[in-house]
């Protein structure tokens, strides 16, 4: 039974990710952003962290990714598909989030 939401926020220094069940944050983690790391390396790392905390990756029902590191915008969605079986939602310009960005060029917001 899939119950969890995996959220991933990629910054220049760290990848911060967490797991929600309904509206409750169960766990959150921080790892170094490595733009040359492959989707398999990220997938195995995420899987290892999940299992360490007693979570089954098969319990993830949705994945949401945001990033300010363009080289990882292929890597992490590929990881999500291969290791979680989920085509993730990628937050970026044009995605309707309900947030009104009042900035001259919204594409420059990190």
C-alpha positions in Angstrom: 0.0 0.0 0.0 1.5 3.3 -1.1 1.1 6.0 1.5 4.1 8.4 1.4 5.0 11.6 -0.3 8.7 12.1 -1.1 9.7 15.8 -1.5 13.1 16.8 -2.8 14.6 20.3 -2.8 17.9 20.6 -4.6 20.1 23.5 -3.7 23.6 24.4 -4.7 25.1 23.0 -1.4 22.6 20.4 -0.2 19.8 18.2 -1.3 17.1 18.3 1.4 14.4 15.7 1.2 11.7 14.4 3.4 8.8 12.0 3.6 5.3 12.9 4.5 2.4 10.7 5.5 -0.8 12.8 4.9 0.2 16.2 6.2 2.8 14.9 8.8 6.5 15.1 8.1 7.9 11.8 9.2 11.6 12.2 8.4 13.8 14.7 6.7 17.4 14.5 5.6 20.2 16.5 4.1 22.9 15.2 1.8 25.6 17.1 -0.2 24.6 18.2 -3.7 26.8 16.3 -6.1 25.9 17.4 -9.7 28.0 14.5 -11.2 26.3 11.8 -9.1 24.3 9.4 -11.3 20.6 8.6 -10.9 21.7 5.1 -9.7 24.0 6.6 -7.1 21.2 8.9 -5.8 18.7 6.0 -6.0 20.8 3.7 -3.9 21.6 6.4 -1.4 17.9 7.3 -1.0 17.0 3.6 -0.7 19.7 3.0 1.9 18.5 6.0 4.0 14.9 4.8 3.7 15.7 1.3 4.8 17.9 2.6 7.7 14.8 4.4 9.0 12.5 1.4 8.5 10.7 2.9 5.4 9.9 0.8 2.4 10.6 2.7 -0.9 7.5 0.9 -2.3 5.3 2.9 0.1 6.0 6.2 -1.8 3.0 7.2 -3.8 4.2 10.6 -5.1 7.4 12.5 -5.6 7.9 16.2 -5.9 11.2 17.8 -7.0 12.4 21.4 -7.0 15.9 22.4 -8.0 18.2 25.3 -8.7 20.8 22.9 -10.1 20.0 22.3 -13.8 22.3 19.2 -14.2 20.2 17.3 -11.7 16.9 18.0 -13.4 17.4 14.9 -15.5 19.2 12.8 -12.9 16.6 13.0 -10.1 13.5 12.5 -12.2 15.2 9.4 -13.7 16.0 8.2 -10.2 12.4 8.7 -9.1 11.2 6.6 -12.1 13.7 3.8 -11.7 13.8 3.5 -7.9 10.3 4.5 -6.8 8.4 3.7 -10.0 7.0 7.3 -10.1 7.1 10.0 -12.7 7.7 13.0 -10.4 6.1 16.4 -10.4 8.9 18.9 -11.1 8.3 22.3 -9.7 9.4 25.1 -11.9 8.2 28.0 -14.0 4.7 27.3 -15.4 3.7 24.9 -12.7 0.6 26.0 -10.9 1.4 25.9 -7.2 -1.1 28.5 -6.0 1.7 30.8 -5.0 1.8 34.2 -6.7 5.4 35.2 -7.4 5.8 38.9 -7.5 9.2 39.1 -9.0 10.3 40.8 -12.3 11.6 37.5 -13.7 10.0 34.5 -11.9 12.4 32.2 -13.7 15.2 33.6 -11.6 13.7 32.7 -8.3 15.5 29.9 -6.6 
